[in-house]
């Protein structure tokens, strides 16, 4: 089964050649999807959810089988205008996915709808995004659950950074939540299908790229037009950490305008939680430091958070009682 579009077919073949025996990326007939519903729209993409009747192929080449039906996300994209960018994003995803396949939501393949829109097929995160989850469940979240969310999306960012990439789009609407196979543990995923880019050499800024993202999560150096670096991702993590502890969208009572932009560049940050342990707030301050060079690396940050998980009762027990 082919797409009828040589560029797409060649790309699928290229991806397949670099996958392990237990992974698959394929062209999927649109007729395989039912109960299609619009989920969100924005920019060049339109997002829907659907039931994939047959489901993906699992197992190695000798014992493959399909595991449908399965709920998936259909990300509809203007392939004609953004083809090169989108194909690069899928390629970046699989570089990371091949390193840690259990840590990323898989991209199953590509399809085309009846209006000739090309669509990428991504695993559906049934618990939605972190922003909406906090809005509905914050009062019932203890520190064990908060740190599990934090540590699980940090592992994704660690893999992304280790492969020489930056994410560039870390915010609570772009952190997706799902349950583990037993349906008990809440796991957070950082999608790689957004704005992941290779790290550019210092001094090689592309002036045509502009500034993209949600203002409260953007590092001051990015707002000033400087090169986006991996430490800029760490700044965004600090904002998410604050949101995890307060349950509030950063700068929720302020206009996202030039005044806020200037204030962030001058050092203004969201309000810290009075109920969070001081060690937690201190790490947030390290992450959103004005000087990118003093922000912790992803390896250091993950190490700190994993230690918190190991010493949960000792370090966070009192905060859970408040």
Rosetta silent file (secondary structure, phi, psi, omega in degrees, C-alpha in Angstrom):
SEQUENCE: XXXXXXXXXXXXXXXXXXXXXXXXXXXXXXXXXXXXXXXXXXXXXXXXXXXXXXXXXXXXXXXXXXXXXXXXXXXXXXXXXXXXXXXXXXXXXXXXXXXXXXXXXXXXXXXXXXXXXXXXXXXXXXXXXXXXXXXXXXXXXXXXXXXXXXXXXXXXXXXXXXXXXXXXXXXXXXXXXXXXXXXXXXXXXXXXXXXXXXXXXXXXXXXXXXXXXXXXXXXXXXXXXXXXXXXXXXXXXXXXXXXXXXXXXXXXXXXXXXXXXXXXXXXXXXXXXXXXXXXXXXXXXXXXXXXXXXXXXXXXXXXXXXXXXXXXXXXXXXXXXX
SCORE:     score description
SCORE:     0.000 S_00000001
   1 L     0.000  125.691 -179.724    0.000    0.000    0.000 S_00000001
   2 L  -123.192  167.647 -178.952    1.485    3.356   -1.069 S_00000001
   3 L   -82.897  -20.430 -173.363    0.489    7.009   -0.770 S_00000001
   4 L    83.082    4.893 -179.697    0.770    7.740   -4.477 S_00000001
   5 L  -123.079  111.374 -170.679    3.172   10.560   -3.606 S_00000001
   6 H   -57.510  -40.176 -178.735    6.775    9.611   -4.324 S_00000001
   7 H   -62.046  -43.873  179.284    8.287   11.919   -1.696 S_00000001
   8 H   -65.991  -45.916 -178.811    6.061   10.446    1.032 S_00000001
   9 H   -60.514  -43.363  179.409    6.631    6.851   -0.105 S_00000001
  10 H   -65.448  -36.313  178.595   10.404    7.304   -0.152 S_00000001
  11 H   -65.758  -44.135  178.785   10.280    8.897    3.281 S_00000001
  12 H   -59.697  -42.932  178.340    8.279    5.982    4.731 S_00000001
  13 H   -61.395  -42.486 -179.621   10.807    3.547    3.271 S_00000001
  14 H   -62.300  -43.233  178.362   13.668    5.569    4.772 S_00000001
  15 H   -64.024  -44.538 -178.096   12.046    5.529    8.220 S_00000001
  16 H   -60.584  -35.458 -178.379   11.309    1.790    7.987 S_00000001
  17 H   -65.549  -24.269 -175.895   14.934    1.030    7.162 S_00000001
  18 L  -103.939    7.080  179.644   16.058    2.591   10.448 S_00000001
  19 L   -91.352  154.233  174.845   13.487    0.986   12.744 S_00000001
  20 L   -75.322  171.071 -177.477   14.099   -1.990   14.981 S_00000001
  21 L   -59.597  -30.180 -174.291   12.301   -5.274   14.338 S_00000001
  22 L   -90.641    2.247 -177.843    9.589   -4.472   16.882 S_00000001
  23 L  -112.879  157.867  179.608    8.709   -1.042   15.448 S_00000001
  24 L  -150.075  145.398  176.607    6.696   -0.062   12.406 S_00000001
  25 L  -140.052  124.289 -167.973    5.883    3.081   10.416 S_00000001
  26 E  -145.648  165.808  168.778    3.450    2.708    7.551 S_00000001
  27 E   -83.609  127.995 -174.674    1.007    4.193    5.080 S_00000001
  28 L  -119.207  121.202  177.546   -2.486    3.703    6.546 S_00000001
  29 L   -58.599  137.129 -176.964   -5.665    3.874    4.407 S_00000001
  30 H   -63.024  -25.215  179.016   -7.999    6.585    5.727 S_00000001
  31 H   -64.977  -11.985  178.895  -10.878    4.096    5.667 S_00000001
  32 H   -76.447   -6.451 -176.376   -9.192    2.451    8.665 S_00000001
  33 E  -110.779  137.378  177.948  -10.366    5.318   10.895 S_00000001
  34 E  -138.435  169.417 -177.421  -13.841    5.771   12.347 S_00000001
  35 E    53.928   46.562 -176.685  -15.584    7.936   14.969 S_00000001
  36 E   -78.543  127.488 -179.122  -13.425   10.871   13.896 S_00000001
  37 E  -132.766  141.877  177.196  -13.840   13.970   16.074 S_00000001
  38 E   -71.063  135.760 -178.988  -12.145   17.368   16.008 S_00000001
  39 E  -110.432  -47.021 -178.398   -9.914   17.943   19.040 S_00000001
  40 E  -165.373  163.195  174.924   -8.060   21.199   18.445 S_00000001
  41 E  -142.949  155.461  179.759   -6.691   23.450   15.772 S_00000001
  42 E   172.005  138.444  179.569   -3.848   25.902   15.587 S_00000001
  43 L    63.155 -133.673 -177.123   -1.188   27.149   13.228 S_00000001
  44 L   -91.285   -1.487 -174.230   -0.801   24.940   10.182 S_00000001
  45 E  -115.526  154.645  174.440   -2.228   21.836   11.838 S_00000001
  46 E  -129.432  132.813 -170.881   -5.667   20.545   12.701 S_00000001
  47 E  -115.247  132.671  177.449   -5.993   17.798   15.285 S_00000001
  48 E  -130.863  161.016  170.358   -8.621   15.068   15.494 S_00000001
  49 E  -115.962  151.303 -177.102   -9.059   11.869   17.447 S_00000001
  50 E  -156.715  164.661  172.679  -10.303    8.648   15.901 S_00000001
  51 E   -96.541  121.529  175.990  -10.561    4.911   16.356 S_00000001
  52 E   -88.381  113.035 -170.330   -8.039    3.014   14.244 S_00000001
  53 L   -60.436  -54.510 -176.865   -9.885   -0.193   13.412 S_00000001
  54 L   -80.976  -30.623 -178.455   -6.967   -2.549   12.797 S_00000001
  55 L    78.292  174.267 -176.549   -4.459   -0.772   15.010 S_00000001
  56 L   -75.801  162.848  173.650   -0.662   -0.778   14.754 S_00000001
  57 E   -84.582  132.382  173.875    1.607   -3.713   14.065 S_00000001
  58 E  -126.277  165.260 -179.980    3.532   -4.971   17.090 S_00000001
  59 L    93.881  164.285  179.525    6.080   -7.718   17.560 S_00000001
  60 L   -75.245  175.543 -172.763    9.216   -8.590   15.650 S_00000001
  61 L   -58.455  -29.090 -177.292    9.234   -9.394   11.943 S_00000001
  62 L   -82.985  -24.426 -174.262    8.577  -13.110   12.563 S_00000001
  63 L  -131.886   48.700 -178.634    5.634  -12.683   14.982 S_00000001
  64 L   -79.039  146.177  173.207    3.866   -9.505   13.944 S_00000001
  65 E  -152.922  160.654  177.146    0.223   -8.858   14.718 S_00000001
  66 E   -97.187  148.874 -174.041   -2.152   -5.909   14.839 S_00000001
  67 L  -124.131   44.878  177.484   -3.628   -4.711   18.124 S_00000001
  68 L   -90.063  169.851   -1.699   -6.717   -2.753   17.103 S_00000001
  69 L   -77.077  157.514 -176.450   -8.967   -1.081   17.637 S_00000001
  70 E  -145.148  136.008  174.854   -6.936    1.774   19.131 S_00000001
  71 E   -75.766  133.432 -178.562   -7.644    5.448   19.792 S_00000001
  72 E  -137.395  165.797  173.690   -5.193    7.691   17.942 S_00000001
  73 E  -102.502  132.984  174.976   -4.591   11.343   17.148 S_00000001
  74 E  -105.505  112.813 -179.387   -4.794   12.476   13.532 S_00000001
  75 E  -102.619  105.869 -174.603   -2.616   15.529   12.996 S_00000001
  76 E   -88.724  125.909 -170.837   -3.651   17.134    9.724 S_00000001
  77 E  -132.400  148.554  175.634   -0.915   19.245    8.192 S_00000001
  78 L   -76.785   83.892 -175.098   -0.411   21.385    5.101 S_00000001
  79 H   -62.443  -33.650 -176.905    2.143   19.038    3.591 S_00000001
  80 H   -63.113  -37.902 -178.001    2.539   21.074    0.410 S_00000001
  81 H   -88.258  -31.508 -170.553    3.761   24.125    2.348 S_00000001
  82 H  -119.720   18.852 -172.099    5.476   22.434    5.282 S_00000001
  83 H   -54.967  -51.221 -176.867    6.559   19.083    3.853 S_00000001
  84 H   -60.563  -44.130 -179.523   10.287   19.434    4.498 S_00000001
  85 H   -63.003  -44.901 -176.707    9.754   20.696    8.054 S_00000001
  86 H   -68.576  -41.656  178.381    7.272   17.961    8.963 S_00000001
  87 H   -62.930  -36.865  175.793    9.359   15.155    7.509 S_00000001
  88 H   -63.245  -41.798 -179.569   12.321   16.462    9.505 S_00000001
  89 H   -61.383  -42.700  178.485   10.221   16.446   12.676 S_00000001
  90 H   -65.273  -38.830  178.592    9.225   12.812   12.134 S_00000001
  91 H   -64.610  -42.987  177.300   12.854   11.943   11.448 S_00000001
  92 H   -61.173  -41.581  179.336   13.962   13.696   14.662 S_00000001
  93 H   -56.192  -46.114 -175.153   11.234   11.825   16.540 S_00000001
  94 H   -74.762  -24.167  171.932   12.527    8.462   15.420 S_00000001
  95 H   -61.916  -44.446  178.139   16.120    9.320   16.274 S_00000001
  96 H   -73.237  -43.044 -176.760   14.909    9.837   19.859 S_00000001
  97 H   -61.667  -39.358 -179.814   12.318    7.057   19.763 S_00000001
  98 H   -65.202  -28.008  178.062   14.874    4.467   18.651 S_00000001
  99 H   -75.038  -37.774 -176.399   17.006    5.339   21.679 S_00000001
 100 L  -144.936   74.700 -173.957   14.138    5.008   24.167 S_00000001
 101 L   -63.144  -22.301 -179.949   10.992    3.562   22.531 S_00000001
 102 L   -84.635   -4.391 -174.550    9.168    3.219   25.850 S_00000001
 103 L  -103.304   -5.449 -176.131    9.597    6.919   26.661 S_00000001
 104 L  -129.052  146.859  173.018    7.848    8.533   23.688 S_00000001
 105 L   -68.869  124.536 -176.187    4.385    8.424   22.194 S_00000001
 106 L   -71.270  146.859  167.791    4.834    6.562   18.891 S_00000001
 107 E   -98.857  115.498 -170.134    4.042    8.050   15.497 S_00000001
 108 E   -82.035  -27.017 -177.501    2.440    5.122   13.691 S_00000001
 109 E   162.183 -157.968 -174.777    2.444    6.399   10.133 S_00000001
 110 E  -133.599  147.079  174.156    0.802    8.658    7.573 S_00000001
 111 E  -140.905 -179.460  177.081   -2.585    8.735    5.858 S_00000001
 112 E  -141.858  130.320 -178.148   -4.584   11.052    3.577 S_00000001
 113 L   -85.051 -175.074 -174.541   -8.226   12.053    4.029 S_00000001
 114 L   -72.528  -11.952  176.499  -10.910   12.572    1.381 S_00000001
 115 L   -98.834   12.706  179.470   -9.901   16.235    1.015 S_00000001
 116 L    67.019   24.831  172.062   -6.320   15.182    0.161 S_00000001
 117 L   -81.776  129.108  173.398   -4.935   16.349    3.510 S_00000001
 118 E   -82.077  141.612 -169.032   -1.865   14.396    4.564 S_00000001
 119 E  -136.938  134.332  171.529   -2.068   13.290    8.188 S_00000001
 120 E   -94.233  145.293 -175.512    0.356   11.886   10.747 S_00000001
 121 E  -110.197  119.801 -174.109   -0.986    9.220   13.121 S_00000001
 122 E  -125.705  146.534  177.228    0.097    9.484   16.775 S_00000001
 123 E   -59.539  138.966 -179.023   -0.805    7.467   19.861 S_00000001
 124 L   -83.575  129.856  175.588   -3.614    9.090   21.844 S_00000001
 125 L   -93.254  104.900 -166.907   -2.831   10.223   25.399 S_00000001
 126 L   -68.708  -19.011  179.769   -6.112    9.432   27.131 S_00000001
 127 L   -91.808    2.114  176.506   -5.584   11.732   30.137 S_00000001
 128 L    79.191 -156.348 -177.864   -5.118   14.796   27.944 S_00000001
 129 E   -99.188  163.280 -175.440   -2.577   17.553   28.526 S_00000001
 130 H   -62.657  -39.558 -178.905   -1.014   18.695   31.785 S_00000001
 131 H   -57.630  -51.630 -178.227   -2.683   22.112   31.753 S_00000001
 132 H   -68.826  -34.245  179.772   -6.204   20.704   31.615 S_00000001
 133 H   -65.010  -43.259  177.844   -5.338   17.898   34.027 S_00000001
 134 H   -63.961  -38.678 -179.451   -4.114   20.365   36.645 S_00000001
 135 H   -60.668  -34.706 -176.208   -7.200   22.481   36.125 S_00000001
 136 H   -96.267  -24.840 -168.945   -9.447   19.507   36.933 S_00000001
 137 H  -125.954    6.014 -170.926   -7.375   17.484   39.388 S_00000001
 138 H   -57.472  -40.879 -175.735   -4.932   19.761   41.194 S_00000001
 139 H   -63.730  -21.765 -178.824   -6.597   19.495   44.603 S_00000001
 140 H  -100.832    1.600 -178.659   -6.208   15.700   44.563 S_00000001
 141 L   -86.986  120.090  172.469   -2.588   15.637   43.387 S_00000001
 142 L   -92.232  177.372 -176.012   -0.042   14.778   46.070 S_00000001
 143 H   -70.087  -26.550  175.328    3.690   15.259   45.673 S_00000001
 144 H   -60.055  -45.777 -179.721    4.226   11.646   44.681 S_00000001
 145 H   -70.271  -39.117  179.546    2.035   12.177   41.608 S_00000001
 146 H   -63.048  -43.830 -179.456    3.518   15.596   40.850 S_00000001
 147 H   -70.748  -29.865  175.644    7.074   14.249   40.936 S_00000001
 148 H   -65.942  -42.713  175.981    6.075   11.265   38.799 S_00000001
 149 H   -61.213  -47.980 -178.289    4.737   13.642   36.164 S_00000001
 150 H   -61.752  -49.447 -176.313    7.874   15.783   36.387 S_00000001
 151 H   -66.058  -33.423 -176.643   10.365   12.911   36.271 S_00000001
 152 H   -74.554  -34.758  176.520    8.626   11.169   33.376 S_00000001
 153 H   -82.468  -21.141  173.564    8.643   14.147   31.014 S_00000001
 154 H   -66.814  -33.885  179.089   12.202   15.033   32.068 S_00000001
 155 H   -63.887  -35.354  176.909   13.357   11.608   30.848 S_00000001
 156 H   -65.793  -46.099 -179.738   11.966   12.516   27.402 S_00000001
 157 H   -63.587  -35.465  177.818   13.779   15.859   27.407 S_00000001
 158 H   -60.316  -45.576  178.226   16.967   14.097   28.497 S_00000001
 159 H   -63.173  -42.185  178.970   16.822   11.826   25.452 S_00000001
 160 H   -59.941  -47.394 -179.486   16.093   14.803   23.193 S_00000001
 161 H   -67.916  -37.824 -179.808   19.070   16.763   24.545 S_00000001
 162 H   -64.595  -26.174  178.050   21.381   13.736   24.447 S_00000001
 163 L   -87.310    5.591  176.850   20.679   13.392   20.723 S_00000001
 164 L    84.807   17.594 -179.666   21.770   16.986   20.182 S_00000001
 165 E  -106.353  168.085  168.185   18.287   18.446   19.775 S_00000001
 166 E  -122.802  153.589  179.821   16.250   21.142   21.487 S_00000001
 167 L   -87.222  -48.878  175.201   12.497   20.941   22.000 S_00000001
 168 L    73.087    2.582 -177.047   11.631   24.657   21.774 S_00000001
 169 L  -147.091   46.083 -178.819    7.979   24.196   22.700 S_00000001
 170 L   -87.670  117.388  174.384    7.767   23.052   26.332 S_00000001
 171 L  -160.254  168.094 -170.249    4.582   24.165   28.064 S_00000001
 172 H   -68.653  -21.754  175.697    1.778   22.491   29.991 S_00000001
 173 H   -78.940  -12.222 -177.839   -0.502   22.159   26.948 S_00000001
 174 H  -112.563   17.914  171.107    2.273   20.240   25.203 S_00000001
 175 E  -113.499  115.548 -171.582    2.928   17.717   27.978 S_00000001
 176 E  -101.738  145.390 -173.893    0.599   14.766   27.443 S_00000001
 177 E  -117.199  137.743  177.869   -0.591   12.347   30.094 S_00000001
 178 E  -145.019  169.596  176.848   -1.367    8.656   29.851 S_00000001
 179 E   -99.140  154.899  175.003   -1.585    5.639   32.145 S_00000001
 180 L   -72.582  178.892 -173.956    0.902    2.787   32.243 S_00000001
 181 L   -59.074  -28.959  178.863   -0.082   -0.669   30.988 S_00000001
 182 L   -84.149   -6.351  179.140   -1.701   -1.532   34.316 S_00000001
 183 L    76.897   12.303 -174.985   -3.719    1.685   34.197 S_00000001
 184 L  -101.810  -58.110 -173.949   -2.402    2.824   37.571 S_00000001
 185 L   -79.957  137.406  177.289    0.584    5.150   37.200 S_00000001
 186 E   -88.755  120.970 -176.567    0.169    8.509   35.487 S_00000001
 187 E  -114.969  136.349  178.088    2.975    9.032   32.956 S_00000001
 188 E  -102.454  139.779  179.327    3.833   12.322   31.231 S_00000001
 189 E  -123.008  141.312  175.507    5.143   12.467   27.676 S_00000001
 190 E  -104.710  104.363 -175.862    6.874   15.311   25.882 S_00000001
 191 L   -60.053  141.436  177.549    5.819   15.051   22.219 S_00000001
 192 L  -101.203    4.726 -175.097    8.629   15.251   19.683 S_00000001
 193 L   -90.738   13.512 -179.243    6.303   16.020   16.799 S_00000001
 194 L  -100.143 -102.474 -169.922    6.345   19.764   17.410 S_00000001
 195 L  -115.118   28.025  179.335    9.322   22.071   17.111 S_00000001
 196 L   -63.195  133.561 -178.815   12.334   19.861   17.823 S_00000001
 197 E  -137.673  153.461  173.442   15.373   21.153   15.954 S_00000001
 198 E   -65.277  149.764  176.433   19.076   20.254   15.806 S_00000001
 199 L   -66.847  124.807  179.657   21.296   22.381   18.014 S_00000001
 200 L   -84.566  147.519  175.679   22.725   25.160   15.858 S_00000001
 201 L   -60.711  148.244  178.129   26.384   26.181   16.185 S_00000001
 202 L   -57.238  135.227  179.397   26.960   29.290   18.290 S_00000001
 203 L    83.905    7.138 -178.314   26.717   32.388   16.137 S_00000001
 204 L  -111.308   40.646 -176.237   24.662   30.609   13.471 S_00000001
 205 L   -67.481  134.547  176.317   21.318   32.211   14.300 S_00000001
 206 L   -93.335  104.426 -175.124   18.692   32.053   11.574 S_00000001
 207 L   -65.132  -20.859 -177.850   17.082   35.483   11.603 S_00000001
 208 L   -78.030  -14.138 -175.809   14.192   34.193    9.470 S_00000001
 209 L   -68.236  -35.335 -177.173   13.019   31.765   12.136 S_00000001
 210 L    71.891 -170.970 -179.433   11.455   34.429   14.356 S_00000001
 211 L  -113.686  124.758 -179.421   10.205   33.738   17.877 S_00000001
 212 L  -125.091  152.237  176.542    7.606   31.031   18.413 S_00000001
 213 L   130.469 -179.761  179.107    5.979   29.655   21.526 S_00000001
 214 L   -96.071  120.659 -167.433    3.756   30.628   24.454 S_00000001
 215 H   -45.682  -50.707 -175.145    5.124   33.801   26.048 S_00000001
 216 H   -61.015  -18.550 -176.729    5.213   32.830   29.773 S_00000001
 217 H   -98.571   -3.462 -175.909    7.355   29.774   28.975 S_00000001
 218 L   -87.546  133.588 -179.011    9.918   31.530   26.762 S_00000001
 219 L   -68.166  149.274 -177.910   13.356   32.255   28.181 S_00000001
 220 H   -58.364  -36.200  179.534   14.466   35.901   28.333 S_00000001
 221 H   -64.828  -33.079  177.516   17.364   35.306   25.950 S_00000001
 222 H   -69.423  -42.679  178.643   14.906   33.966   23.365 S_00000001
 223 H   -63.603  -26.899  178.042   12.629   36.973   23.842 S_00000001
 224 L   -84.123    0.230  177.351   15.658   39.194   23.254 S_00000001
 225 L    87.199   11.766  179.034   16.248   37.491   19.908 S_00000001
 226 L   -83.076  171.272 -178.069   19.314   35.511   20.912 S_00000001
 227 L   -61.381  134.099  173.971   20.064   31.944   19.856 S_00000001
 228 L   -73.958  129.430 -179.501   17.798   29.284   21.349 S_00000001
 229 L  -127.259  172.691 -178.824   19.933   26.826   23.322 S_00000001
 230 H   -61.343  -31.670  177.022   19.241   23.744   25.416 S_00000001
 231 H   -63.862  -22.974  176.033   19.290   25.906   28.544 S_00000001
 232 H   -68.697  -34.272  172.441   16.273   27.718   27.074 S_00000001
 233 H   -62.379  -40.593 -178.986   14.373   24.427   27.335 S_00000001
 234 H   -63.184  -37.854  174.838   15.423   24.218   30.995 S_00000001
 235 H   -56.109  -47.512 -179.771   13.914   27.666   31.604 S_00000001
 236 H   -60.890  -37.550  177.066   10.606   26.369   30.242 S_00000001
 237 H   -60.866  -41.126  178.503   10.858   23.354   32.561 S_00000001
 238 H   -59.219  -40.239  177.799   11.195   25.741   35.503 S_00000001
 239 H   -65.106  -42.005  178.203    7.946   27.457   34.526 S_00000001
 240 H   -64.394  -40.005  177.597    6.199   24.070   34.254 S_00000001
 241 H   -59.544  -40.761  177.708    7.577   23.069   37.671 S_00000001
 242 H   -63.701  -43.143  179.197    6.060   26.218   39.142 S_00000001
 243 H   -62.629  -37.905  177.441    2.737   25.431   37.472 S_00000001
 244 H   -61.876  -34.423 -175.765    2.854   21.892   38.908 S_00000001
 245 H   -88.408  -23.331 -179.411    3.228   23.286   42.421 S_00000001
 246 H  -103.084  -25.382 -174.806    0.674   26.114   42.201 S_00000001
 247 L    75.682   10.964 -175.912   -1.882   24.631   39.808 S_00000001
 248 L  -116.870  139.855  174.166   -2.010   28.011   38.071 S_00000001
 249 L   -63.206  134.529 -176.761   -1.157   29.003   34.512 S_00000001
 250 L   -61.417  134.399 -179.126    1.901   31.308   34.654 S_00000001
 251 L    54.895   41.212 -173.811    1.045   35.015   34.606 S_00000001
 252 L   -65.058  -23.907 -177.481   -2.622   34.068   34.305 S_00000001
 253 L   -98.000   10.406 -176.824   -3.796   37.544   35.357 S_00000001
 254 L  -120.207  148.228  174.602   -1.569   39.452   32.934 S_00000001
 255 L   -68.520  138.451  177.026   -1.850   40.283   29.270 S_00000001
 256 L   -86.964   79.160 -172.911    0.639   38.395   27.133 S_00000001
 257 L  -132.074 -169.101 -177.441    1.952   41.542   25.527 S_00000001
 258 H   -64.484  -32.167  178.878    5.099   43.622   25.124 S_00000001
 259 H   -62.724  -46.469  178.248    4.893   44.823   28.731 S_00000001
 260 H   -64.801  -38.621  178.149    5.064   41.256   30.030 S_00000001
 261 H   -57.794  -48.158  179.323    7.833   40.482   27.549 S_00000001
 262 H   -62.937  -42.365 -179.025    9.931   43.371   28.874 S_00000001
 263 H   -63.446  -40.420  176.988    9.199   42.404   32.479 S_00000001
 264 H   -62.825  -42.585  179.513   10.309   38.800   31.890 S_00000001
 265 H   -65.173  -24.117  178.630   13.503   40.055   30.280 S_00000001
 266 L   -93.379    1.953  172.743   14.068   42.213   33.372 S_00000001
 267 L   113.241    0.129  179.110   13.632   39.254   35.716 S_00000001
 268 L   -70.215  139.721  179.873    9.930   38.963   36.553 S_00000001
 269 L  -135.935  163.222  177.137    8.782   35.379   37.141 S_00000001
 270 L   -61.752  161.179  178.954    5.495   33.668   38.156 S_00000001
 271 L   -69.799  131.740  177.172    4.538   33.468   41.815 S_00000001
 272 L   -79.760  156.292  178.888    6.062   30.504   43.640 S_00000001
 273 L   -76.353  133.981  175.109    3.942   28.192   45.778 S_00000001
 274 L   -75.222  -18.051 -176.375    3.989   28.840   49.530 S_00000001
 275 L   -95.521   -8.124  179.126    3.168   25.163   50.093 S_00000001
 276 L   -79.900  147.180  175.338    6.030   23.689   48.073 S_00000001
 277 L   -58.500  147.852 -178.427    9.203   22.614   49.906 S_00000001
 278 H   -60.351  -33.682  179.553   11.941   25.233   49.791 S_00000001
 279 H   -64.502  -33.343  178.521   14.254   22.813   47.959 S_00000001
 280 H   -68.095  -47.537  179.971   11.682   22.559   45.168 S_00000001
 281 H   -65.357  -33.621  178.453   11.349   26.318   44.812 S_00000001
 282 H   -65.231  -37.928  178.319   15.127   26.757   44.869 S_00000001
 283 H   -69.634  -37.235  174.226   15.501   24.405   41.899 S_00000001
 284 H   -56.612  -45.866 -179.693   12.786   26.312   40.050 S_00000001
 285 H   -61.716  -37.020  176.294   14.819   29.491   40.581 S_00000001
 286 H   -63.412  -42.301 -176.993   17.905   27.744   39.201 S_00000001
 287 H   -66.909  -37.872 -177.095   15.972   26.658   36.106 S_00000001
 288 L  -102.994   25.291  176.003   14.575   30.090   35.322 S_00000001
 289 L   -55.725  145.934  179.815   17.735   32.028   36.172 S_00000001
 290 L   -62.080  -38.570 -179.246   18.302   35.084   34.007 S_00000001
 291 L   -88.603  113.712 -177.815   21.759   33.810   33.048 S_00000001
 292 H   -58.977  -27.659 -174.646   21.399   30.599   30.969 S_00000001
 293 H   -69.797  -18.473 -179.668   24.868   29.427   32.001 S_00000001
 294 H   -97.770   -2.914  175.951   23.809   28.903   35.627 S_00000001
 295 L   -72.232  145.601 -179.691   20.745   26.810   34.799 S_00000001
 296 L   -69.150  150.895  172.072   21.194   23.085   35.498 S_00000001
 297 L   -70.764  165.977  178.021   21.729   20.662   32.633 S_00000001
 298 H   -63.469  -35.094  178.520   18.989   18.133   31.980 S_00000001
 299 H   -63.968  -44.125  179.238   21.202   15.415   33.494 S_00000001
 300 H   -64.888  -44.526 -177.996   21.670   17.413   36.693 S_00000001
 301 H   -63.809  -44.131  178.580   17.999   18.312   36.896 S_00000001
 302 H   -62.545  -39.997  179.305   16.840   14.733   36.389 S_00000001
 303 H   -60.597  -41.943  178.715   19.292   13.552   39.042 S_00000001
 304 H   -62.616  -46.879 -176.801   17.859   16.049   41.545 S_00000001
 305 H   -66.721  -38.712  178.172   14.263   15.036   40.829 S_00000001
 306 H   -65.605  -34.302  175.349   15.030   11.312   41.063 S_00000001
 307 H   -65.870  -40.333  175.671   16.630   11.909   44.466 S_00000001
 308 H   -57.966  -42.741 -179.773   13.455   13.688   45.548 S_00000001
 309 H   -62.032  -39.084 -179.727   11.453   10.645   44.454 S_00000001
 310 H   -69.870  -29.022 -176.861   13.708    8.367   46.514 S_00000001
 311 L  -114.337   36.510 -171.762   13.376   10.607   49.589 S_00000001
 312 H   -55.169  -54.046 -176.342    9.738   11.556   49.064 S_00000001
 313 H   -62.207  -39.958 -178.075    8.443   11.150   52.622 S_00000001
 314 H   -67.519  -43.946 -171.718   11.470   12.894   54.126 S_00000001
 315 H   -93.124  -29.013 -173.008   11.538   15.884   51.776 S_00000001
 316 H  -121.108   -1.923 -177.006    7.902   16.348   50.730 S_00000001
 317 H   -59.043  -43.498 -178.768    5.876   14.685   53.484 S_00000001
 318 H   -65.537  -37.064  179.976    5.199   17.897   55.401 S_00000001
 319 H   -66.541  -33.420  178.234    4.050   19.718   52.258 S_00000001
 320 H   -67.484  -23.403 -178.653    1.521   16.965   51.544 S_00000001
 321 H   -80.412  -18.070 -174.879   -0.018   17.548   54.983 S_00000001
 322 L   -79.669    0.000    0.000   -0.688   21.236   54.313 S_00000001
